Amino acid sequence: MHRFRTTVSRLRPLAAAQTGPSQSQPRPPAGAGSFMAPRASRALNSSPAARPFPSGASSNYVEEMFSAWLENPGNVHESWDVFFRNANAGAPQGPAGVGALGAHHVTLGLFRPLSPVSHVVSPAPSLSAGLYGLAEEDLDQMFRLPTTTFIGGSEGSLPLREIVRRLEMAYCQHIGVEFMFINDVDQCRWIRQKFETPGVMQFSLEEKRTLLARMIRSTRFEEFLQRKWSSEKRFGLEGCESLIPALKTIIDESSLSGVESVIMGMPHRGRLNVLANVIRKELDQIFCQFDSKLEAADEGSGDVKYHLGTYNKRMNRVSDREVTMSLMANPSHLEAVDPVVQGKTKAEQFYCGDTEGQRVMSILIHGDAAFAGQGIVYETFHLSDLPSYTTHGTVHVVVNNQIGFTTDPRMARSSPYPTDVARVVNAPIFHVNADDPEAVMYVCKVAAEWRTAFHKDVVVDLVSYRRNGHNEIDEPMFTQPLMYKRIRKQRGVLEKFAEKVIGEGVVTTRAYEEEVARYDKICEEAYARSKDEKILHIKHWLDSPWPDFFTVDGQPKSLSCPSTGISEEELGHIGSVAASVPVEDFKIHGGLSRVLKGRANMVSQRVCDWALGEYMAIGSLLKEGIHVRLSGQDVERGTFSHRHHVLHDQNVDKRICIPMNFISPDQAPYTVCNSSLSEYGVLGFELGFAMASPNALVLWEAQFGDFHNTAQCIIDQFISSGQSKWVRQNGIVLLLPHGLEGMGPEHSSARTERFLQMCNDDPDVFPTLTEDFAVRQLFDCNWIVVNCSTPANFFHVLRRQILQPFRKPVSDVRTAVCLITSPPPPPPPPFPPAATHFRRLIPDDGDPEKVKRVVFCSGKIYYELIRERENRGLKEAVAVVRVEQLSPFPFDLVKAETDRYPTADLVWCQEEHKNQGYYDYVKPRIRTAIQPWPPASPARYAGRDPAAAPATGNKPTHLAELRRLLDAAFHLEAGQVE
């Protein structure tokens, strides 16, 4: 029945050509006739005005017909029988517009020049008038128009021929609209009015001249680059030059509605043109990027010109208001930037109190193949309406080349259109022929108005082509010969549009030629200035500058970090809040009452577990005015039911309490939010949020550390290398619960070896030791990898993120599951002491004259080692040293420890397999730290053998492996250390 209702709703305007019960007449019984009855039956209605389009109420009659047909097809007229058989068999439906007149015909119209290889949908048989018993003479009959359509304007009835013509003009020309899947009547009515009202697509002379000027800039910019650098890759926009006026129209309309900041993300195709003509980056700064002799003056490696982003604040000439525009830097992982843009947009909205997205908005530009093929698009769409992730509507613009690199649509997707993924969130989709700039301009205006009116996502599909190959030195004829034969015959869009407006008298030929010459001169002058550039300043390409955080030349204001400790009184106050329910008449779960009582007992004893240490760190930062955002799957309660930062009233649905927001009257707000079941999208979002301001602590927690691997693209492309490629500091913290505890290969290892492999410190060079060595190491590294073994150290590393004078990602906080769920062995861990810092290495207190072996380790294996040492009576013979910060490696402290025990042998012990974990990273660094050292292998290995999987799934095997690695760590014979 659902399929039938959908069919009828789409066919209603066309189906109304058939006679049926008028509003003033009783409805005939089932089988007695229909609005699709043959012409003989329709002769009964002599008055043309008595033949209305069926309104929504007539669907009841249609359903009666359908029910009768289901009982026996002979119960209804043969025309009903034909119709129901087609509908029930799944006859092709028009997925766009009203009356199924949309995307089928539009696709044919838009794609016709390239039809031999395009993903074209055939016309629906249901659009044939003959299917409903209509003849040629019926097209001149008059019909009343229902209130659901706007094609009549001020007219209440029209001949059927004119009705069909107007619907075709609205939906079957250069614009196709998909919206019938939207389950909101008001939104559908709004869209109908925008596209059906006669004469809606009218532009003033000034608007047409502006559009022509924008097309000139877009086209001539690409032609200038082609003339100057014909053999350089630039991923030009040829074939979709109307993208530039499209984006500028969206920004114009949004600025008129009050938007002050626009954050954009896009792949590389057309990026230079967008930088030049939308963001209005200085042309000489763009052109100098092509100089192969340019030297980099800033830190890091930099990136290619079509990956860079920028930031600009300028006056919008249409709205006469200032607009800040950011284009985010991103790698060739085409859609990876999508959630990053959304996160940054959310942060800017948060910081300026824009709770409805009226001042800050995002625009995402996509390629057709990537939009359909990359799962991150789907993940990002599903963040669009979540309370802590919504940006209140994004305008998506698809540059539809009808080809992905060398892949045809028939091999690139299974859906009719590349934009079909947007349907999952009821986003309207506007297909438009990119060779019709006026249609593009109108569609983008409507898209911006939709976002303003409904604060929901909308998609503009610019159906275009790619005049060159994947890049300018690629030969597309290898793989799409027929397509490119036709493309080479295509006249450029600027040439066709200029001819049109000149013919309309909008501009003269001379005025057009003068405008072209004027822009060409601008490019030539910028090119001449670019020759004077000798140095490449990557900092000129920052997409999110933090001007108050750095000095004028972009350096940190100091290289010292104050103590991360706070007073015991403050800790006690925060701890008491953590143990309370600061809202009256709030009933919590009985089990949670016991948890809070246990916290109160710890506070009174001045000890803390992992959850309380985290609470104190976050609470202290909030009290100091630092916003904290904790995001991830189940973070409100905590995967291991340890956190409980959000309390739920057991008697009132959806009533919650967040005690952390009751620490101090003038504190910063705390955001803790359960995310969708996504890692890639959500981590990208939080990364973007952290980009907006250095004065916030943003944390993302994986449900288990193992699950970060589905967010590996964000980690590799943005977090580990972002500063090197784009001089983009970021202080995001990744919390990755980790540890081999017999829970199987999916819940044991956060793959530390991958993070350590991407660290940029040199294993073979012992660094120069200075007074500020610990801080300078952090400043020079690309990210920080830590594995805390105590709540106090966890407390300090979180506070250090904000108190240090720069921002680095803490990429790998290895919070062991067993330490989260239960406190370490006695004595209980004390409050984090005041006037202290994070401890990069925690030494043992052994007597150097008695210690025979020093076992270095990291994380929870320490507690296994000291328990085993105690059981074996080796407290004096074996020192166990914890390396809490793996990277940057604490060369100075490792050297100090080995110097303390000059006669002891060294062992590195880990619970991970030998080819995983820390061993390959620490081995050469320990050797460098202790040179000169007589043995060829100064640190022996104690741990599991190499393996493909991170852990066994068999508990007895797990325990046997643990026993063997402990034996290897102590290597006993007759009670003595060998």
N, C-alpha and C positions, 0 to 999 in steps of 0.2 A: 504494500500500500504506500509505503514511503516513496518508492520509485515512481509510482503513479502520480502521487501528489506533486512531486518535483516536476514531472513532465507537464502536468496541467498548468502549474504555476508559470512554467517557462513558455508554454504555448498560448497562454490566455489571451494576449492581444491579437494574435493571428487567429486563434480558434474562435474569437468573438465574431468573426465574419459569418459564422453559421448562426441560424436563427435558434432561438431558445425561448424560455419563458420570460416574458417581460416582467418588470417589477410590478406592473399593475394587474397581471394575470395570474391565476392559480397555476401551480406547477403541475404538469401532467404526470401521470403515474409512470413507474419504470417501464421502459419498453414502448411507451406511447409516442415517443418523439424525442428530439434532442436539438441542441444548438449546432449539431453537426449533421442534421437531417439533410436528405437530398433536396434538390431545388423544388420538386413537386410539393413537398411538405412546407417549404418556406413561402410558397405563394400564399399561404393562409394569412401571413402578416403583410397586409397591403401597404401599411405606412412605413416608410423607410426609417422614421425616427423610432419606430417600435422595435427596432433590431439593435439591442444594446450589446456592448461588450459585456461578457459576464463579469460581475464584480466578485469580490471575495466570498460573498454569501452564496453565490451559485456553486461553489465547490461542494456544498452539501448535496445538491442535485447530482453533480458528477459522481460523487461517492455512491449515491443510490444506484446510479447506472452501473458502476463498477461492481457493487455487491450483487446486483441482478445478473450481471454477466458471469460472475464467478459461479453462481448457482447453475446457470445454463446459458451459453452464448446465444441461444435462440430467443432468450427473453428480451434482447435489445436489438435495435436496428443494425443492419449489416455495417453501417459506417462506424458505429460504436465498436462492433466486433473487430473491425480492422484496426481501429485505434488502440483498443486494449491489448490486442495481440502484439502489436509493435511495442507498446510501452512495457508490457510484461516480459517480453523477450529481450529487453534492454536495447531497443533501437537507439542509435547514437543521439545523444542529447547535446544541445548547445550549451557549453559550460559558462557562457558569458551572456550578460545583458538580459533584456526582456524579450520574451517570445522566441527564445533560442536563436535570435537574429545576430548574436554577438560574435563570439570568438571564431566560430567556424568560417563565416564569411570574411571576417576581419583578417583571419590568418591567411586566407587565400589572397586577399588584397594586399596585405603587408609583405608577404613573402614571395609573391608571384615572380618578381625578377630573378629569384634564386631557386625556384621551385624544384629543379631536378634533384637537389640534394637536401632540401629543407624538410623539417619535420612538420608536414602540412596535414591538417585534419580535413577530411572530406566534408562537403555540405551534408547537413542532416536531412534524411528523407522526409522528416516531419515538417520541413519548410515548404514542401510542395503543396500548392493550393489544391491540386487534383486529389490529394489524399483525403481531403475532407469534402469531396463532392462539389467543389467550386468550379465554375466555368468563367470564361473571359467576361461575359456580361455582368457577372456578380461584382466585378471589381469597381463598377461605377455606382453600386448601391450605397446609400447613406447608412451610417451606423453611429449610434450614440457612443461617446467615449466615457470610460469609467473614470472614477476619481483616482485610480492608481497610476494613471499615465499623465504626462505633461505635454504630449506631442501636439495637442490641439491649441495650446496657448490660450487665447480668449474664446476659442470656438468649442462648442459642446458636441458637435457631430461632424463627421468627415466621410467622403467616399472611401470605400475600402482600398481603392488604388492609391489614394493620397495617404491613407493610414500606413500602408506597406511602404510607400516611398519615404515617409517621414521616419519610420522605424529604421529603414535601411540607411537613411542619412545620419541617424543618431548612432547606429551600432555597426554598420557594415561598410564604412569608408576607411579612413585612416586611424580610427580609434575603435578599440574593442574593450568592453567593460565586463569584468567578471565580478559579480556581486550577489547572485541569487542564492548562494550558499550561506550568506550572512543571516543569522537568526534574529535579526532586530528589524522590525517593520519600519521604524523611523529612519534608521540608517539607510535602508534600501530606498525609501522614498526620497531621502536627501540626494542620493546618487542619481536616481531617475530624473529628478528636477534639473540637476547639473548638466545632464547629457541629452534630455529629451526636449527641453524647452526650446521652441524655435528661435533661432538667431542668437543663441548663447555665445557662440564662438565669434564674436565681433571684437575687433581691436581698433583703437584709435590710430591716427596717423603717427602720433608720437611713439606709441607702443611698437608699431611696425618698424619705425626707424631705429628704435633701440634694439629690437630683435635683429635687424640687419647688421647693426654695428657689432653686436655680440657674435654673430655668425662670421663676420669678417675677421674679428680677432681670433676666434677659434680656428678658422681655416688657415689664415695667413701665418699664424704661429707655427703650425705643423709644416707648412710649405717652407718657411724660413729655416727651420731646423733641418729639413730635408736638403735644402740647398747648401747649407754650411757643413753639415756632418752626415753626408749621404751613406757612409759606411758604418755609422754608429748605431747601436741599439738605443732606442728611446721609447718603444712601445707606444707609437703615436695613435692619435684618435681618428685618423682618416677612415671615413665610412660612418662615423657617429659624431660628427662635429657638433651636432645639436645638443650634446651633453652639456656644453658650457652654458648656453642660454637656459637649459633645463634647470641646472643647479642654481643659476642666478635668479631665476623666477621663483624657485622654492624659497630662497633666502629673502628675496624682496617681499614676498607675501607674508612670510613668517615674521619678518621685521615689522611690517605694518601691524601685525597682531600682537606685538610686544616682545618678541624674542630678541634677546641681547647677546646671546652666545650660541654659536653653532659648532658642534664637534663632528668631524667627518672622518670616515675611513674608506679606503678604496684600494683595489689592486693596482698593478703598475700601468695598465693600459690607460693612457690619457692623463696620467698623474702630473706630468710636467705642464700640460695645458691647464689643468685645474689649478696648479700652483700659480701659474702666470696670470690667468684670466678670471679666476674665482677668488682665490685667496689674495691675489695681487702681490705675490712675491716679486721683489725687484728682478727684472729680467737679466741684468748683468750677473746677479748671483746665481741664476739658473744657467746662463750660458757658460760661465766660467767652469761649471762642473764637467764640461766636455774637454777641458784642457788636461791632457794626459801628464803634463809636466807640473801640475799644481801639487804643492807639498801640503801635507796635513799638519796643522799647527796645534790641534787639540789632542787630547788623550784618545787612545783607542785606535781601532782599525778603520773606522768609518764604514760607509756602505755605498752602494751604487746610487746614482742620482734619482732613479725612479723608485727607490725605497724610502727616501727621506720625507720627513714631515716638516711642518712649519706652523707658525702662530702669527696672527696679524690682527690688529684692531683698526678699523677704518669706518668712514662714514658711508652709509648706504644711501645712494642718490635718490632712490625711489621713496624710501620712508623718511629720509632726512634724519636718521638715527644712527648712532654708532653701533656696530656689530663686531664682536670678537669672533674670529674664526680660527679653528685649529684643524689641521689635517694630520692625523696620527701617522707616525712612521711605522712601517711594517714590512716584513720579509716577503718572500715569494710564496709563502703559504697563504694563498689568496684570501681566504675568508677568516683566517685566524685573528684578524684585527677586529672582527665584528663585536665580540663580547668586551674587548678592551675599550672600544669606543663607548659602549653602553655603560661600562663601569665608570669611566671618566665623566660621562654625562650625568650619571646618578650622583656622583660626588659633587659636581658643581651645583647641581640642583639642591643638594643637601646643605652645602655651605652657604648658599644665598637664600635659604628658606623657601625655595621654589617647590612647594609641595604638589603642584599640579602640572609642572612642566611648561609654564607659560613664559618663562624667561630663558630657559636653556633647552636646546633640542639637539638631536643627532640626525645625521644623514649618512646612510651607508650606500656606497656604490659597489655593484657586484658585476661579475661576468656571468653570462648565462650558464655555461658549463659548470662553473664552480658553485653557483647558486643552487643548481639541481644536485650536484654531486658530492658536496662536502657537508658532512653531518653537523659540523659546528653551526651551520645556518639554522638547522632545526633546533639545536640546543639553545641558540640565541633567541629565536622566536618564542620559545617556551619560557623565557625569562620575562617576556614583555609585559605580562600582567600580574606578576608575583609581587606581593606587597613591598618587599625589601629590595627588589630588583627592577621594578618598572621605571621606565624613563618617560612614561606618559606619551608614547607614540613616536615612532621613527619613520622617516620617509626613506624607503628603499628605492634606489634607481638601478635598474639592470641594463647594462650595456650589452645588448643581445647581438653578438656577432654571428649567431647561428652556427658557431663552430668553436670547439675547444682545443686550442693548440692545432692538432691536425685531425681531431675526432669529430665526425658528423653527429648531429643530434640523435640519430637513430641508434648510435652506439654509446651515447653519453647519458641517456636517461630513458626511463620507461613511461614517463608521463607525457601528455600532449604538449605541455608548455614547461619551460624551465622554472616558471614562477609558481608552480602548483604547490610547492611546500608552504607557501604563505597562507594557503587556505586553512591550515590547521588552527590558526588564531583568528579566523574571520576577517582577515585583512582584504580589503578590496584590491583588485588588480586591474590596472589600466594599461592595456597594450596600445602602443602608438607607433606609427610609422615615423622613424627618425628622419626621413627625407622630407617631412612636412613640418618645418619649424613652428608654424602657427599652431598646429595640432599639439605639438610637443609643449609649447608654451601654455596652452590652455589646460592640458592634462596636468601639468606640474602645478599650475595655479590651483586646480581643484584638489590635488593631493595635499598641498599646503593647507588649504581651507579645511579639508577633512581632518587633518592632524589637529588643527586649532579647535575644530568643533567637537571632536569626539576623543581626542587624546589617545588614539589607537594607531597601530601600524598601518601603512599603506604602501603599495608597490607600483612603481611606474616601470613598465617594460618597454625600453627603447628598442624597437625592432629595427636592426640596422645591419651592417656587414663590416667586414674588415678588408680594407682596400689592399693592404700589403699582407705579407705572411705573418706568422706569429711575432716576428720582429722584422725590422726593415731590411735585414740581409738574408731573410728566409725566402725560399721559393715555394709558394703555396700550390703551384701547378703540379707538384709531385703527387699530391694527395687529393686535391679538389679541382681537377682540370675544368670540368664543365661550369662549376660555380664561378671560377675566376675568369673564364672567358666572358661570362655575363657581367661580372664586376668591372672588368676593364672597359666594357661598353657603357657603363653607368656614368652619366654626367654627375659632377659634384653637386652636393646639396646647395652650396653657396651660389653656384652658377644658376641653378634652377630658381632658387628663391629670389636672387637679385633680378632675374628676368621677370619674375612675377610682379614684384613690387614696383619695378620701373614701368611695367605695362599698366599697373593700376594708378600710376602717377604719384605714388608715395614719395619717391625720390627721382631725381634725374640721373641719367647715365653719368654725367659729369660729376655730380655730387657723390655717386657711388665710387667712381674711380678715385676721387680725391680722398675719400675715407680710406680706401685700400692703400693709397700712397702714404697717407698720414701714419697708419699703423706700421707699414713697412719701414718708414723712417725711424719710428720709435724702436723697432727691433734692431735696425742697423746701428743706431747710436748706443744702445745697450750692449751690442756686440763689441763695439769699439771700446767701451768702458771695461768690459770683461777682460780685455787683453792686459789691463793694468793689474789685475789680481794675480798675486804670486803665491798666496797661501790660501788653503781651503779651511775655512772656519766652520767646523761642524756645529758649533754652538749657535750659529746663525740659523740653524734648522731645527731648533728645539720646538716641540709641539706643546710643551707645558712648562714654561719657565717658572722658576721659583725665585723671583728677584730679591726678596727679603731674606732668603735663607743663605745666600752666598755673598761674597764680596763683589765689587763691580766687575772684576775680571773672571767671575765664575768660580772662585776658589772657596773652600770652607773658611769660615771666619776664625777658626782655631783648629788645632790638632790635639786637643785635650778633651778628656771625657770626665765629668765630675763623678763623684761617688754615686753608685746606683742604689745604695742602701737608704732606708728611711728609719725614723725613730720607732721604738717599740710601742710607743703610745699610738702612733698612727696605724701600725700593723694591728694592734688590738682593736682599734675602732673599726677598721675595715673588716676584720674577722668577725666582729659582733654583728655587723650588717649581713655578712655571709651566712650567719647562723639564725637570721631573723626572717619574719614575714611582715614587712613594714606597711601593710595595708590592713585596715580593720575589716572584721567579718569575712575573712578569707580562709576557707577550709582547704588545707592541703592533705595530701595522701598520708596515711599512717606511716608507711615506710619512709617517706621523705621527712616526717617529723623526727624519726630516729637519726637520719643523716644530719639534720640541722642540730640536733642535740649533741651528736658526736663532734660537730664543728665547734660548738660552744665549749665543750670539754677541752678540745685542743687549744683553743684560744686562752682558756684559763691556765693551761699548763705551759703556754708559750712554745708549743710545738705545732707543726703543720704537715699535712700530707700534700700530695701533688695538686689536688683540686683547690685546696686553700692557698697554696703558694701562688697558683695562677690567679686566683681571686684577688689576692693582695697586690700582685703586680698590676693587673688591669685597674683595680680600684684606685691605687695610688696615682696612676696616670690620669684617670678621670678627674680625681681631686685636684690635679695640677692643671686642668683645662685641656687635656689632650683627648681628642675624640678617639674611641676605640671601636673597631668594627670586627666582629668575629663571625665568619661565614663558613658554611659547609654542610654536609649531610648530618643531620641529627645533632648539631652542635649545641642547641639550646639545653638539652638534657645531658648530652654527651653520649657517644656510642657505648661507653662502658658504664653508663648510669652513674657517673661520678661528679658531673659538673653542676647541673640543676641551676642554671642562671635564669631560667624562666620557670616560674611556679604557676600551676594551673589550679584554679578553684574547682574542687570536686563536686560542687553543687550548682555552679553557674557555667553554662557552656561558653567557651571562648573567653572567659574572664581570666586574665593573666596578671602576674606581678613580676617585675624585674628588680629585685632588691638592689642591684648594682647602681640603679639610677636614684638611690636614696642615700648616697654616701655623704654628699655635701650640697648645700643650697646652690652654690655657684659652680658646681662641677660641670664638666663636658658631658654630653649625652653618650650613652652606651648603646650600640646596635649589635644585637646578637640575633642571627637569623638562620633558620634551617633553609637550606637551598634545595633546588630540584635535584633529582638523582643524576647529576652531571658533574664531571670533573673538568673537562676541557673548557666548557662554556663558563662555568662558575669561577674557575681559577683566572681565566682571562678577564672576567668582569671585575674581580677583586684587584687584579693587577692594575686595571684602568682606574679603579677607585683610588688606589694608592698613588697614582700619578698626579692626581689633582692637587694634593697638598703634602708637604713634608711633615706637617704638624698633626699627624694622625697615625695611629698604630692599626694596621690592617692585617688581619690574620685569616688564613684559609686552612682548614683542617680536613685532611682526608679521613674518611671513615676508618680505614686501615691504611697505613703508609703505602702498602702495595698498590693501592688504587690510584696513586698519582700517575701511573703509567699511561692512562688514557688522557692525561693533560700534558703529556711529554712535549707536545708542540709548543705550548705556551712556555714551558720551562726552558726548552732548548733555544727557541727563537727570540724570546722576550726577556726572560728573567736572567739567565746565565750570561747573555751577551749583549743585553740592551744598552748598557753604559758604553761598551766598546764600540758598538755600531752607531749609536745615536746620542752619545753623551747624556744618557737618560738615567739618572739615579732613581732608585726605587727602594723603598724600605719594607716591602711585603714580607710577611713571615709565613712559612709553610710548616704546619704542625703535622708530623707524620708518625702516628703510633706504630711501633716497630719492635720486633723481638721474637726470637725463635722460642716458642713456648708449647710446641707440640700441637699447634692449631692447623697444620697443613701448609702447603706451598702458597696458598693465596692470602694468608694472614700472618706472614712471618717476616718478610723482608721488604723494606722500602727501597731496595736496590741502591744502597749508599754508594756503591762503586761507580754508578753512573754519574752521580753528582760530583764525586771527587775527581773523576776523569776530566770534568769540565772546569776544574779550578785552575787558575792561571799562575799559581806560585811555582817557582822553579825547584825541583827536587834536588838538584845538584849544587845549589849555591847557598851557602850559609849567609844569611843577611847581616848587614851591618847593624850592630846593636846600639841603640840610642836611648835617651831617657823616655822618649815618646814612642818606643818601638812597638808596643802592643797596639796603640791607636793607629800608627802609621801603617802597620801591616793590614789593618782593616781598611784603611783608605785606599791602599794599593790593590786590594783583591777585587775580584769580580763578584764574589758572594761569599757567604759565611756558612760553614757546615759545623753544626754542634750536635753533641749527644750528651744531654744532661743526665746525671745520675742522682741528683738531689733536687728537691723542691726549691731549695734556696738558690741554687745555680740557675734553675729555670726562671725564677723570679728576677734574677739579675740580668739574664740575657734579654728578657722582654723589655725591661726598663732601659737597658743599654741601647736598644734600637732607637729610642727617642732622644736620649741624652747625648749620644755621640753627635758630633757636628756635621755629619754627612749621612747619607742614606745608602745602605747596602741591603740586598735581600738576604735574609736568613733562610737559606734554602732547605734546611734539613734538620729541624728540631726533632731529634729521635726520642720521642717520649715513649718509653717502654710500657707496654700494656700492663704488665704485672706491677710496675711502679705506680701507674695511674690508679689501678683498682685496689691496691693495698699498700700500706706504708712499707718502706724498706725495713730490713731487720733492725732490731734494737741496737743502740738506743734510738728513740724517736727523733726524727730530724727537727732541729730547732727552728725558730723564727729566723728569717734572713737577717743577719746582724747588720746594724747600722754602720755607716762609714766604711763600706766594703765595696768590692767590685765583683764582676763575674770572674770565676776562676777557670782559666784556660786549661790548667792541669792541676789535679789534686794529688799531692804526693802522699807517700806512706810515712809513718813515723818510726821506721825500723832503725836499728843500731847499725851503722855502716860497717862496723867490725864483725858483726854476726851475720849480716845478710849475704847469702850465697847466690841468690837469684833475684833479679828484678823482672817482674811480669808487667808489661805495659798492656793496657786494655782500654775499652771504651764502652760505656753504657751498662746495662744490667748484668752483663757477665761478671762484672766486678763482685756482685753479691754472691754469685755462685762460687767465685774463686775464694773469697774470704771465708765462706762457710766451709768449703773443702779444706782450706788451710787450717782452720780451727779444728776440724775433725781429724786432721793428720798431725796435729801438734807442730806445725811449721811456722808459727807466728814470728819467731825470731829469724828464721832462715830465709823466708821469702817475703819480699816487699811487693805490694800490688799498687801500681800507679795508674790513675785514671787520666786519660787524655780526653778532656771535655770538649775542646775545640779542635776539630780535625783540620779545618782549613779556615783561615791561613794557619799553617802548621806552627805550633809553638816551639820552634827550634831552640830558643834560649832556655826554656824550662826543661825540655828533654835533655839538653846538654847538662843543665844543672843537676838533674836527677842522676844521670849516669856518672857525673863527677863525684857525687856523694858516695857511690858504691863502686869504687874503682876495680875491685877484685871480683865483683859479681858478674855472672853471665846474664844475657838479656833474652827475653822471650816476648814475642807479641802473641797475645791470646785473643781470639774472637770466636763467637758462636757461629758466624756465617761460614759457608764453604770457602775453601782456599781461593777459588777464582772469583769470589764475590766479597762483599764487605770492604774492610779497610786495608787489608794486608798489602796489596800491590801499591797502594798509595803511601802507606807509612814506611814501608821497608827502605826505599832509597832515601827518604828524609831522615830516618833515624841514623842511617849510615853517614849521611852528610853532617848531622848534628854532633856525632861523637868521633869524627876523624881527628887525629889518626887513631885507629883501633886495630889491634893485632889480628883478630880472627877475620877470615875471609867473609864470613856471614855473621855480622855482629848481633842480629836479632833473629833467633830461631822462631819458627812458626808452631803454634799450638792451636788446632782448630779442626774443623771438619774437612774431609777430603774434597777435591773438586767435584762439582755436580752440575747438571743442567738445570734442575729445578731449585728454587730457593730453599726448600725444606721437604722433608718426608711427610707423608700424610699418616704414618703409622706411629702411634704414641710409644710403643716399646722400642721401636727403632730409634726414635728421637732421643729417648733416655739413654739408650746404648751409645749413641753418638756423643751425647753430653758426657758420659762417663769416660769415653776414650779421650776427649779433648781435655778434660780435667787431669787425667793421668799424664797426658803429654805436657801439660803446663807445669806439673810438679815433678814429673820424671823421677819417681822415687825408687830407691833401692836400699833395703835394710834401714829405712827411716832417714836416709840422708839424701840431700839434693845432689844429683850428679852434676 
